[in-house]
Amino acid sequence: SDGDETSADAKMRRFHAYSERDETPLEEAVETEWSTAHELLFRLPKKGDEQSDSFVPEELKGAVFCGHLVADLDSIAGAIGAAALHEGVAARASEINSETEFALEYWNCSLPEKIENVVEDDSKVCLVDFQQQSQLHPAIPMKSIVGVIDHHALQSNTIVTEKPIFVDIRPWGCMSAIIAHSFLMYKKYLPRRIGGMLLSAILSDTLNLKSPTTTEWDRRIVAMLVQYVGVKDINELAAKQFRAKSHSLSVMSAYQLVSGDMKQFKFHSEEAGDEEIKVAYSVIETTDAEAATNRLNELLPEMRKVKEELNAHALFLAIVDIVNLTSVLALCGRTEQSLAKAAYDGAIVDENNHLMELKGLVSRKQDFIPPLTKAVRGGWMVPQFNGMTRSESRTYVAEGDVEVVYSENPQGDLRRVSHKGEDEE
């Protein structure tokens, strides 16, 4: 009967109240590239079954593989991967960051030795993830360099060599993706723990495949490595890694903090004629919540810009204190303030109404999203502000596009850059 159908529809609607979460770029890549990536796996031999009929650069065999000063995950994972590929030795040019430390422990890989303790007068050295003299460790003589494996632009301070060297520079989002692809080309055995390190590096360098530098091959290699190393939940791995990275909030741009661990949800409001309400929800899990809230003046304009780009009704950023197991919620506009008041029993803790305290709430899945579902079901509708529902004002909205910026970090940071006014100059 019609009544039964209505009841079933209502049950379905309750079940799907927020289950219509948009796929993350990682999920989409794994799904769309799954079959193609699976075919690539047949090019990876099992241990002891290597029968290479491809060109393998002899000059790299037995070399020392080292990344740049101020080592990041890509430079460490790439050195480890390249050393395994070419029967060489992995080295590092500096101490490592918290994200790299996490990945090494997670994938059970050893920390490479310091380059100054490895390189000798007759050593062959291959640079990974850079080719600029300013990023070269002083212990590496220029005459010892026999190769470069990189994904950065060639700039004015590139290394100078006396003889031709092996060079593999590709416009990909991550150098470790190039290393993983090289295992395929050379038909070399890839230890799974090293495959895991390469996977983590790609997630890091491409900001979970959200960076504008991400290519089809980065996505394909991620899908291949997910299958190869047996990752059951790629979002969970990305979240754990981002949490480790967030221990060093000061080195992350506002774009990275807002977009790094974001998921998008679709809610349905029966009160508003079954209107679909899109909400983006970002999370920063950190041991130093104060460091994050101190950057609110950077985060709020970025949140408004990302909300605009996503065409979302609301965007929230939860700053989770993983030491005291509590959170504060950043509210970038009046729509967010309205929905947060309807959903959470939290107190506003700053004079500009941009921070709400969420005592004891720490999980997006269990604590943050269900109250939003309840609020929308209970009749909350997107408020109207002089006819504007998305961005209440252009004031204090970040300008420009996301680009790789090299001014503060030689390896480049993902930052929003505005070129407004340059054309007039």
N, C-alpha and C positions, 0 to 999 in steps of 0.2 A: 504494500500500500504506500501512498504518498507519505503518510506519517512515519512509516518505518524508514523510508528513504531519508527523510529529514533527520531522524534520530541517528542513522548511520553516518550521514554527512556531518552531524554535530560531533559525533565521536571521532571521526576522521580529523575534523578541524582541531579538536582538543589534542589529538595525538600529534598533529603536525604544527602545533602552535609555534615552535621555533626549530623544528627538525629540518626546515628548509634552509639550512646554512649553506652559503655559497661554497663551492669547492675552493680550497686554497690553491695558489699557483703550483705548489708541490704536488697536491693530489691530482690536479689537472694534468700535470706533466707525466706523472707515473701512469695515469690512466690512458692518456692519448698516445704516449710513446711506448706503452708496454710491449706490444707485439714486435715493433721494430727493434726495441732494446733487447728483447728475448732472442731474436735472431743474432744479434751481435755477440751474445754469450757463447755461441758455438765457435767463435774465433778465439776464445780463451781456453788454452789447453789445461788439462789437469796436471798436477805436479808429476814431473818425470816424463810427460808425453810431449815435450816441446820439440817440434820439428820445423824450425823457422826457415821459410823460403823467401823471407822478405829482407830488404835492406836494413841492416842494423849498423849504426855509426860506430866504427871501431875506435875512433878517437875518444869516445865517452866510456869505453869499457874500463872499469876499475878506477874511474875518476872520483874525486870528492865533489859532492853536490851540496851547495850552500846557497841559502837565500840572503835577503837584504838585512841591513841593520834595522833594529826595532822589529824583530821577527813577529810575524803573524801566523795564523793557522795555515794559510795557503803556502807560505814559504817553508814551513816545517814539514807539512804533509807532502808537499811536492818534492822536497829533498829526500824524504824517506822513500817515496814511490820511485823516484828516478834512480836512487841507489839500488833498489831491488831490481829494477828493470835492466840496469847496465852493470850489475855486479860490482857496484862501487860502494862508497861510504857516505852516509848522510852526516851533515854538520850543521851547526846553527851559528848565526852571527851575533846573537844577544840572548839575554834571558827571555823566557816566554811569557805570554799573557795568560789570563785565567781561562779563556776559551780553549786555547791550545792545550793547556794542562788537563782540562776536562776531556778533550778528544783523545789524548794519549792514554789516559786512564780507561776511558770507555772502551777503546778498541785494543787495549792491552799492547800498546807499542812503546818502545823505549825512547827516552829523550835523546836526541842526537848529541854528540859531544860538541864542545865549543870548537870553532874552526881553528883557533890558535893552538889547540892541543892536537889537531889532526894534520894540518897541512905541513908538508915538508918541502925542501928545495926542489925535489924532482916530482912533486905531486902534479897531477893534472886536475884542474878545477873547472867544473861546469856551474855557471850561475843559474839559479832558478828563481823565477818571479821578479826579476829586475835585470837591468843592464846599464844603470846609471853609476858613474864613478862616485858620486856623493853617497851612494848607498852601499858601497863596497867596503867590506871589513879590511882594515889596514894589514891584516896578516896574509891577505891574498895578493901575491904579486901579479901585475897585469900580464906578465909573460907566461904565467901558468894557466891562464884561462884558455880552455879548448872548446867551450861551448856555452850557449845561452838558450834556455827554455823559458819563455815568458809570454805575457799577454798584454803588456803595456806599450804605449806609444814610444817611438824613438825620439828623444829630445836632444837638446844641444850638448848635454854632458855624457853622452853614451861612451862606453869603454872603447879604447883604441887598442888593436892587437897588431903584432908584427906579421902574423900569418893568417890565412883564412881559417875560420873556425866553424864548428857546427852551430847552426842557428835555427831554432824552431819558435817563431813568434806568430801567434794567431790572434785575431781579434775576437777572442772568446771572453766569457765572463770570469773565468778562473783558470789559473795555470794548472791546477791539479786535474781539471777535466782533460787538458792536453796530455798529461801523463797517463791517465786512465785510457785514453784513446790510443796512445802509443803502445800500451800492452796489447791492444787489439791488432794494431798494424804489424807489430813484430812477432805476434803469436807467442807471447811469453806468459808464463804462469804468474798469476796475480794472487798473492796470499790474501785471504779474506780480511784479515785485520788491517792490512794496508789499503785494501779496497774501501774499508770503512773510514779510514783516515782521509782518503781522497774524497769520499762522499761528504764528510763533515766540512772539508775545506770548501767544496763547491757551495754548500748551504751558506757558509760564512761569507764568501766573497760575493755571492750574488744576492745576499740578503733573502735567502729562501726563494730564489728565482724571481724576485720582485725588482731587482736592479735593472735599469735601462741597458746595462751592458750584457745582460743575459741573452744567449743565443739558443737556437734550436739544438745545437750539439750539447750545450750545458744541460738542457732539459733531458735530452736522450741519454746522456751519460748518467744522470741522476736515476732515471728509470732503470737503467741497466744495473747500476751498483745496488739499488734497493733490492732487486731480485737476487743478485749475486751474493750479497752478504746477509740476506734474509731479514731485512728490516720490516717489521710487521706494521708499525705506525710511524710514517715519516714525519707527521706533524708533532708527535710526541718527542722524537729525536730532536727536531728543530727547536722545540720549546725548551728542552733541557739544555741545549747548547746555547740558546739565547740567554737563558737564565745565568749560565756560567759567564757569558760575555758581559752581562749587565753588572757583574762585580766591578767592572771598570767603566762606570757610566761616563766619566769625564772624557773618554776618547771617542764616544759615540755622538753622532750628529742628531739633531732634533728629528730629522727624517728617519734615521735608523731606529730611534727610540719609539716613535709613533707607529711605524710600519713593520717593525721587526717581528712582533708576535701579535698579529691582528687576524681576527676572524669576523666574517660578515654574516648576519642573521636576518631572516625575513619573518616578521610577525604579521598576523592578520587581525584587523580590528572589525568586529561585527558591528560595533556602534557606528563606524564610519562607512557602512556599506561594504564591508569586507575589504577595506583598503589594505594594501600591502605596505608595511612599514619596514624600511631598511635601516638596520642599526649595525654599525661597525664597532667592534670592541677590542681594544688593544690592552695588553698586559705587560708591565715591567715587573719582574720579580727580582728583588735586590736585597742585599744586606745593609744598604745605605739609602734608605728611603728619603732622608733629608736632602741628599745630593740631587735626587730627582725633582723633588718639590721646589728646590732652589732654582731650578731651570724652567719654572712654569712660564716665564715670559717668552722663552723660546718655544716651548711645547705647544702653547695655546694657539699661536698663529699657524703653526704647522698642522695641528689637528683640524683647524678650520679649512685649510687648503686641501688636505687629504679628504675630508668630508665632502668638499665641493667636487673633487676629482672623481670620487666614488658615486656621486649623486645620491648620497645617503641622507636620511632624515636626521640621524643623530650619530655622533661618534664619541665614545667614552674611552678614557685611558685610566686603567686601574694601576696604581703604584702599590705593589704588594711587598710589605716588610716581612721577609721570610725568617727573620730572627724573632720578632714579637708576634708573628702570625696575625697581622691586621693589615688594613689597606686604607688608602685615601683615593678618592675618585676625582679625576680632573674633569671639569665641566667647561667646555669651550664656548657655550652659548646658552641662550634662554630655552631652546628646545631641550637641551640636555638637562638643564636645571629643572624644568618641568617634569620630565620623565623620571629623573632621579628621585625627586620628591615623592612621586607617585609610587615608585618601586621600592625604595629603601628607607629604612627608619634611621637615617643618618643625619648628623649635625653638620651644618656648614661651618668650616673652621678657618675661613679667611674672609677679610672684609669685602672682597670683590665678588663673592659668591662663586668662586672658581674651584674650590676644593670641598668635597664632602667626606666626612669620616665614615668608614665602613668597619666598625669594630667586629673583629673575629671572622670577617669574610675574606677568603683568600683564593678561592677556586672559581674560575670563569664558568666552568660547566655546572658545578654544584651550588655556588653561592651567588654569582653575578647575574646569570641569564634567567633562571627561574623566576625571580621577582619581576623582571621586565615582562616576561610572559604573562604573569598574573596581572600586572598593571594594565597591559593592553587588553587582556580579556575582561578586566574590570571596567573598561570604558575609556581609558586614556586615549586621547586623540592628539595628533600633531597640532600644536597651537598655531594660530595665525597672528603674524606681527605685521600689520599694515600690508597684508596681502603677500608677505614673504614667509615661506615655510622652511627653506633650506639654510641659507646663510643670511642672518639677520642684518648684517652690515658688511661692507667691504673693508671696514676699518680693522686693522690688526690681523689681516689675512696674509699669510706668507706669499710672496711673489716668486715667479720663475719656475723653471723646470729642474728636475733632479739630474745632476751631472756628477761625474767623477772629478773631484777638486784636489789638486796636489799642493796647495799653498801651505797647509799645516802638516800634512802627512805625505812623505815622498811616494808612498804606495797608492795614495789617493783615498779620499773619503767620499761617500755618497752624501751630497749636500744639495740643498735647493739654491739655485743661482738665478738671480734676476739680471737680465741684460737691458733693463729699461733705461732709456736715455742714451745708450751707446750709439744708436743710429743718428742721434742729433749731433754727436760730437764730430 
